Amino acid sequence: MARETLKMKRTIFQDMTSRFPFSATIAREENMYISICPEADAICKGKTVEEAVENLKKEVKKFLGEELPQGFSKIVHY
C-alpha cells in the first residue's frame, strides 16, 4: 500500500512539473540579487546570481517536497 501511494505521488509530481513549468526571475537590488519563482510563491536572495538561484531551488524543493527534475524552465535576469 505504501509503495503504491509513493508511486502515485511521484506520478502526480512528474505530471505537475511537466504541465506547470517553474520559472525564475532574477533582479539586482542594491548589493544583492533577488530571485522569484511565482509558481511556488517563493522569493529568495543571494550575494550573486548563482547563490540567488540556488537558494530559490531550495525553496521550490520545500514547496514541492522534491527537487525540480529538470530545473527551472526559464530564468529571466534583469
C-alpha positions as CSV (number, residue, x, y, z in Angstrom):
1,M,0.0,0.0,0.0
2,A,2.8,2.5,0.9
3,R,4.6,1.7,-2.3
4,E,1.5,2.4,-4.4
5,T,1.0,5.7,-2.5
6,L,4.6,6.8,-3.1
7,K,4.4,5.8,-6.8
8,M,1.2,7.8,-7.2
9,K,2.7,10.9,-5.5
10,R,5.7,10.7,-7.9
11,T,3.4,10.4,-10.9
12,I,1.4,13.4,-9.8
13,F,4.7,15.3,-9.1
14,Q,6.1,14.5,-12.5
15,D,2.8,15.4,-14.2
16,M,2.7,18.7,-12.3
17,T,6.2,19.8,-13.2
18,S,5.7,18.8,-16.9
19,R,2.4,20.7,-17.2
20,F,3.3,23.6,-15.0
21,P,6.9,24.6,-15.6
22,F,8.6,26.6,-12.9
23,S,10.3,29.8,-13.9
24,A,12.8,32.1,-12.1
25,T,13.2,35.9,-12.3
26,I,16.4,37.5,-11.0
27,A,16.7,41.2,-10.3
28,R,19.6,43.2,-8.8
29,E,18.7,45.3,-5.8
30,E,21.5,47.4,-4.3
31,N,24.2,44.9,-3.3
32,M,22.3,41.7,-3.7
33,Y,20.2,39.6,-6.1
34,I,16.5,38.8,-5.6
35,S,15.1,35.6,-7.1
36,I,11.4,34.9,-7.5
37,C,9.5,31.8,-8.5
38,P,5.9,32.9,-8.9
39,E,4.6,29.3,-9.4
40,A,5.8,28.3,-6.0
41,D,5.2,31.8,-4.4
42,A,8.9,31.9,-3.4
43,I,11.3,34.8,-3.0
44,C,15.0,34.4,-2.1
45,K,18.1,36.5,-2.1
46,G,21.8,36.0,-2.6
47,K,25.1,37.9,-3.0
48,T,25.5,36.5,-6.5
49,V,23.1,35.4,-9.2
50,E,24.2,31.8,-8.7
51,E,23.5,32.0,-5.0
52,A,20.1,33.6,-5.5
53,V,19.1,30.8,-7.9
54,E,20.4,28.0,-5.6
55,N,18.5,29.5,-2.7
56,L,15.4,29.6,-4.9
57,K,15.9,26.0,-5.9
58,K,15.9,25.0,-2.2
59,E,12.7,26.9,-1.5
60,V,11.0,25.3,-4.5
61,K,12.1,21.9,-3.2
62,K,10.5,22.7,0.1
63,F,7.3,23.7,-1.8
64,L,7.2,20.5,-3.9
65,G,8.7,18.1,-1.4
66,E,11.2,17.1,-4.1
67,E,13.7,18.8,-6.4
68,L,12.7,20.0,-9.8
69,P,13.7,17.2,-12.1
70,Q,14.6,19.5,-15.0
71,G,15.4,22.7,-13.1
72,F,13.7,26.0,-14.0
73,S,12.1,26.1,-17.4
74,K,13.1,29.7,-17.9
75,I,15.4,32.1,-16.0
76,V,15.0,35.8,-16.7
77,H,17.6,38.2,-15.4
78,Y,17.0,42.0,-15.1
